Amino acid sequence: MADRGNTEAQFRLGNIHAKIEDIEGIPESGPNAVKYWEMAANQGHAKAAVRLGRIYEIWSFYTSSPDDPKMAAKWYRKGIELGDSNARKSLKRLLDKHPELNEN
């Protein structure tokens, strides 16, 4: 179902891959989680967009990539656009840490 465009199936499959990485320590599961969350978010699943924002925000603590906070902001903004009630608070938290990401 996830491969046929079912956004809820994509979101849940992403969650499963994320849990596998957390519990089993299988690093390949993280990118798979992102893949399925992106599929769902790009088709309008608000929670998937916020989940992506959060994972990129978390990664920004562990990597030196300047792209991770930018990606987090992108996905939080998408979550806001899609109507997720937590996305705005998450974006504010991120922007407090990275004011350079504020849109003018």
C-alpha positions as CSV (number, residue, x, y, z in Angstrom):
1,M,0.0,0.0,0.0
2,A,2.8,2.4,0.8
3,D,4.3,1.9,-2.7
4,R,0.9,2.6,-4.2
5,G,0.6,6.1,-2.7
6,N,-1.3,5.4,0.5
7,T,0.0,8.3,2.7
8,E,-1.0,6.7,6.0
9,A,0.8,3.5,5.1
10,Q,3.9,5.5,4.1
11,F,3.8,7.4,7.4
12,R,3.5,4.2,9.4
13,L,6.2,2.4,7.5
14,G,8.5,5.4,8.1
15,N,7.7,5.1,11.9
16,I,8.5,1.4,11.8
17,H,11.9,2.0,10.2
18,A,12.6,4.7,12.7
19,K,11.8,2.3,15.6
20,I,14.0,-0.4,14.1
21,E,16.9,2.0,14.0
22,D,16.3,3.1,17.6
23,I,15.8,-0.4,19.0
24,E,18.0,-2.5,16.8
25,G,20.7,0.1,15.9
26,I,20.4,-0.7,12.2
27,P,21.6,2.5,10.6
28,E,20.0,1.7,7.2
29,S,16.6,2.1,8.8
30,G,16.9,5.9,9.3
31,P,17.2,6.7,5.6
32,N,14.3,4.3,4.9
33,A,12.2,6.1,7.4
34,V,13.0,9.5,5.8
35,K,12.1,8.0,2.4
36,Y,8.7,7.0,3.4
37,W,8.0,10.1,5.4
38,E,9.0,12.2,2.4
39,M,6.6,10.2,0.2
40,A,3.8,10.8,2.6
41,A,4.6,14.5,3.3
42,N,4.9,15.3,-0.4
43,Q,1.4,13.9,-0.8
44,G,-0.1,16.0,2.0
45,H,0.5,14.1,5.2
46,A,1.1,16.8,7.8
47,K,2.5,14.6,10.6
48,A,5.0,13.1,8.2
49,A,6.2,16.6,7.4
50,V,6.7,17.4,11.1
51,R,8.4,14.1,11.7
52,L,10.9,15.0,8.9
53,G,11.5,18.4,10.4
54,R,12.2,16.8,13.8
55,I,14.6,14.2,12.4
56,Y,16.6,16.8,10.5
57,E,16.6,19.0,13.6
58,I,18.0,16.1,15.7
59,W,20.6,15.3,13.0
60,S,21.7,18.9,13.1
61,F,23.0,18.3,16.6
62,Y,25.2,15.4,15.5
63,T,26.4,16.6,12.1
64,S,28.1,19.7,11.0
65,S,26.0,20.0,7.9
66,P,24.4,23.4,7.5
67,D,21.7,21.7,5.4
68,D,20.1,19.8,8.3
69,P,18.6,22.9,10.0
70,K,17.5,24.2,6.6
71,M,15.8,21.0,5.9
72,A,14.2,20.9,9.3
73,A,12.8,24.4,8.7
74,K,11.5,23.4,5.2
75,W,9.6,20.4,6.6
76,Y,8.2,22.3,9.6
77,R,6.9,25.0,7.2
78,K,5.4,22.3,5.1
79,G,3.7,20.9,8.2
80,I,2.3,24.4,9.0
81,E,1.0,24.6,5.4
82,L,-0.7,21.3,5.8
83,G,-2.3,22.3,9.1
84,D,-0.4,20.4,11.8
85,S,-0.9,22.1,15.1
86,N,2.6,21.3,16.5
87,A,4.5,22.4,13.4
88,R,4.5,26.1,14.4
89,K,5.9,25.5,17.9
90,S,8.6,23.2,16.4
91,L,9.6,25.8,13.8
92,K,9.7,28.5,16.5
93,R,12.0,26.3,18.6
94,L,14.3,25.7,15.6
95,L,14.4,29.4,14.7
96,D,15.3,30.4,18.2
97,K,18.4,28.2,17.8
98,H,19.0,29.2,14.1
99,P,17.7,32.8,13.6
100,E,19.5,32.9,10.2
101,L,16.7,30.6,8.9
102,N,14.0,33.3,9.4
103,E,12.3,34.2,6.2
104,N,12.0,37.9,5.4
